[in-house]
Amino acid sequence: MFSLEVKVQAFMTKDSDGEKTYCKGKVVNFSWEVGTITYDLLHSSLSSVVSWSSNQTATIWFFDKTLGEDVMLVDEV
């Protein structure tokens, strides 16, 4: 098992009536078996915890130690 801590930044969203809503940032913790996490699983897990509108999606960034900078995660590779 390993633990993953995801920091969700604050964001704005619109509800079904078109009203804007401010959503505070939060920290979400997940635990998975080693080798079971996929990009799609991470994305769907975030979707179940964070309520954004249908036209919004998560952009996932992580710190790559080999490059020494933040990089955007776009797929499994």
Secondary structure as UniProt FT lines:
FT   STRAND          2..8
FT   STRAND          11..14
FT   TURN            16..17
FT   STRAND          20..23
FT   STRAND          26..32
FT   TURN            34..36
FT   HELIX           39..49
FT   TURN            54..55
FT   STRAND          60..64
FT   TURN            65..68
FT   STRAND          69..73
//
